Amino acid sequence: MTQADVLAKLQTIFDDLFLEPVTLIPALTAKDVPEWDSLMHISLVVAVEKAFNVRFRVGEVEATRNVGEFADLIAKRTQER
């Protein structure tokens, strides 16, 4: 699964969770989206784990600096299955 594949699937998750439209690009961060607070972050991680059938280790998601790195982490986890 490529980063582009992951971003396309992530876009549907973001569309479902966020009230305002968010256009995903690799450089996007939580600071760029006013609605993306700590509770939304938890909801996002849970939705991603469910949609991609993956589990993240403690601290992995927090170590990513932007959506691109998060997509790369998701791709890595899907390949490990």
C-alpha positions in Angstrom: 0.0 0.0 0.0 1.5 3.3 -1.1 1.3 6.6 0.7 -1.2 7.8 -1.9 -3.4 4.8 -1.3 -3.4 5.4 2.4 -4.1 9.1 1.9 -7.1 8.3 -0.3 -8.5 6.0 2.4 -7.6 8.5 5.2 -9.5 11.2 3.3 -12.8 9.3 3.7 -12.1 8.9 7.4 -11.4 12.6 7.8 -14.6 13.4 5.8 -16.6 11.2 8.2 -15.1 12.7 11.4 -14.6 16.4 10.8 -17.5 18.8 10.3 -15.5 21.1 8.1 -13.8 19.7 4.9 -10.2 18.9 5.3 -8.0 18.3 2.2 -5.3 15.9 3.1 -1.8 16.6 1.9 1.4 15.0 3.3 2.5 18.2 5.0 -0.8 18.7 6.9 -0.6 18.8 10.7 -3.1 19.1 13.5 -2.2 22.7 13.9 -3.5 23.4 10.4 -7.0 22.2 11.3 -8.9 24.2 14.0 -11.2 21.3 14.7 -8.4 18.8 15.3 -8.0 18.8 19.1 -7.0 16.0 21.5 -10.4 14.3 21.5 -10.6 14.4 17.7 -7.1 12.9 17.6 -8.2 10.0 19.7 -11.3 9.5 17.5 -9.1 9.6 14.4 -6.6 7.0 15.7 -9.4 4.7 16.7 -11.1 5.1 13.3 -7.8 4.5 11.5 -7.0 1.4 13.5 -10.5 0.0 12.7 -10.5 1.0 9.0 -7.0 -0.3 8.2 -7.2 -3.3 10.7 -3.9 -2.2 12.4 -2.8 -1.4 15.9 -0.3 1.3 16.9 2.3 1.0 19.6 2.4 3.5 22.4 3.9 6.7 21.2 4.1 5.8 17.5 1.3 8.1 16.3 2.6 11.0 18.5 6.0 10.6 16.9 4.6 11.4 13.5 5.0 15.1 12.5 2.4 15.3 9.8 -0.2 13.3 7.8 2.4 12.0 5.4 4.4 10.4 8.2 1.2 9.1 9.7 0.3 7.6 6.3 3.7 6.0 6.1 3.2 4.5 9.5 -0.2 3.1 8.5 1.4 1.6 5.3 4.2 0.0 7.4 1.6 -1.5 9.9 -0.5 -2.9 7.0 2.5 -4.6 5.5 3.4 -6.3 8.9 0.1 -8.2 8.9 
